[in-house]
Amino acid sequence: MRIYLGFDDTDVAGAEIGTGKLVRMFARKLPTGVRMWGVLRHQLLMDPRIPYTSHNSPACAVVDTELPDAVPGLIELAIAHLAELASPGSDPGLCVARADAPLDCIVEFGLSCTRSVCTQAEAISAAASAGLHLSGHGGTNDGIIGAAAAVGLTHYGWSGRFLEFNGLRDLPDPVSVGDLRARGIVAVPLDRNAEVLPPITPIVTRGWLRPRLWGGQAVLPVQWEDGQWVALGRKPKDADVAE
């Protein structure tokens, strides 16, 4: 059984722990029998009408378990995690869903949050239609909007970048295509030929390896630069705090 746990609005300007980092830290608290599959950061609409700390980016923890009654315990654990680490003055929200739930409405809600201003009422309605857990844990509770969107976009399977996936932060730079594949990460060239790279091909990551969620898989887009294959993207200035 796969379970999504969406978190949002857990920090304030100047906080030492951003939402992405807070969700990565949640992995250390998972009980026996529950395994972290990955942690994803999603990008929602950035608009002056939306109150957000820096990038309007919720995060979603994706876990796998064979335990039939794991959801209530994970909800309790996530709420305690927010109580411990969410910044004073933040507006945390939590959304928890089984992947086998009817999630079409929450997917549509997540997609809407990437292109328009959405409300708490809309988040509550979308979550209720799928029978999901959605709760606010401080301040205005505006975090329920991003938390619900994070679950929807993760289930959609074509959004976001991985902050954690099979120990990706431990991989060397450069890293071979074969070593990436061994971790379940597929390197995909973004060029006209769309060639298949041999396993021994080195990929330069510049110390920042962040696969994308494409087709429900961890995919690393790479491009040819200065005679070498280079992973797409560069480390943001606030990555140490946010991610």
N, C-alpha and C positions, 0 to 999 in steps of 0.2 A: 504494500500500500504506500502510495506517495502522498505527502502532505505539504501544503504550502503555508508558510507563515509570513505575512506581509507586515512590515513595520514602516512608520513614517513619522516625521516631525519630532524627533527625539532629542534634538540639539538646539542651541542658540548660538548667535554670533560669538566667536571666541571660545567655544567649548572645546575641550581636549578630545572628545570622542564624538565623531559624526555618526549618522545613522548607519552607514555601511559598516563602519568599524564595530558599532554596537551589535549588529546582527552577526558579524563574523565571530565575535566573542561569545555569542549564544551557543555556538557549536561546542564549546568546551563543557557546556552544562547538560548536554543531551544524555538521557538515561540509557542504560544498557538495553540493547535491542533496537535502538534508533540510530540511524547513520545519516550524516550530512551528505547529500548529493552535491549541493552547490549553493552559493550565495550570489544573488544577482542584484545589480543596480539598474534601475530604470530611469529614463529621462521623461519627465512630464512637461507640460507647457510652462514656459517662463513668460509671465505676463505681470504688469504692474498691479493688476487687480488681485493677484494671488500672493498671500503672505508666505514667503519661504525664506530659509536661512541663507542659502547660497546658490543652489542649483535646482531646487525642486525635484529631488531624486530620492524616491523611496527605495527600500531594499526588501528582498524576499529570500527567506531561507527555505530550501527545498530538502526535505528529509524523506528517507525510506524506512519502512519498518514492516515486520510481520506481525506485530502486536495488534490485535483487533480493536483494543480499547485505548490506543495511544493518544487520541486527540484531546480528551479532557486534561490529561496530565501535561501535555505540551502547552495547552492554553494557560494553565496555572503557572508553569515554568516561565513562559514568555512574559506574563504579567509581572511576576516577581523580578524578572530580568529588567524590565522597564522601570519598575519602582526603584531598583538599585542603581541603574546607570543613566537613565534619561536625565537631561539637564534641567535644573530648576528653571521654570519659566517657559519650558517647551510645551507642545500640545500633542503628546504621543497618541498614536492609534495603532491598533492591532487587528489583523484579519487572518483567520485560520480556516483552511478548507482542505478537504480531501480531493485529490485529483480526479476521483471517479464521481464526484458530485456533478449535477447539471450546471455547468459554469458559463453557458453562453452569455447570460446577462452580465456577469462580472467581467467577461472578456470585452464585451462591447463598452462597458463602463470604463475599463482601463484604456481602451483605444480612444475614447472620448476625452479622457484626461490628458492625452498627448496633444490635442488640438483645440480644446476649448476649456473654459472655466466651468468646473463642476462643483456641486454643493454636497454638504453633508447629507441632506435629504436624499439626493440621488444615490449616494454611496449606500445609505441604509436600505433604500428600496432594492438596489441591485443585490446586496448581500442577502436580504430577506427572501428574495425570489429563489435563491439557490440554497437557502437554509444554512448560511455560513455564520460563523462567529465573527462579530465586528464590535469592537469596543474602544472607547476613548479613555485615556488615563491621565488627564490633566489639562489645565488651561482651557482653551476653547474646544478641545477634542478634534481640531481640524485634521489631525493626523489620520483619522479614519478614512479620509478621502484617498490619500496616497497609499495607505495600507491596502485598501480594497483594490486600487488600481494595480499595485504591485502583484497581487495574486492573479488578477485578470491577465496582465501582460505576460506573466510567467507561463500561465497555462496556454496562452496564445502561441508561444513558442518561437516568436520572431522578433523579440525585443530584448534589449538590455545587454549588459556586459557582465561577465563573471568576476566577482571579487574573490571568490574561493571556489576551487574545483580540483579535487584530487591532488592537493598539495602543490598547486601551480606556483606558489610563491617560493618554493624550494628549488625550482628548476634553474639550471645555469643559464648564463647569457654568453655566447649563443647556445641555443638548444637545438638538437636535431629533430627533424620531422618524425623519425622513428620513436624518439623519446616522448615527443608530444602524443603520438598515437598510442603509446603504451599507457598514457594517463587518460585516454579517451578524448583527446583534443585533436581535431582535424585541421591541418594547415591548408588554406585555400588561396591560391594566387589570384589577385585581382588584376588580371591583365587580359589582353585580347585573346591569347592562346588558351588560357585556363588550363594549363598543363598540370599533370600529376607529378608532384615532387618526389624524388627518390628518398627512402628512409634516411640516408646519410646526409641529406641536405641540411646545412646549418641555417637556423633562423636567428637573426639578431633581434633581441627584444628591447634593447636600451634600458634594461632593468625594470621593465613594466610590461608584464605579460597579462593581457586581459582578453580572453576569447569572448566571442559574441554568442548569444543564444539564437541560433539559426536552425530552423526545422527541428526544434527540440533538442539540438545537440550543441556541444561546445565546439565552436568553429573559430579558428584564428585566421583572420584575413591578413595576407602578407603581400608586399609589393617589392618590385625589383628597384633597388636604389644603389647607385655607385658600385655596381658589380656584386651585390649581395642581396639576399632576401631579407626583408625587414618587416617585423610585425607592425601592423597599423596602429597609430596612436602614440601619444607621448604622456609621460606621467604628469598629472595636474599638479599645480603648485601646492594645493591643499590636500594631496592624496594621503599623506601620513595621518592627518586628522580624520578626513572624510571616509577613507576606505580601509 
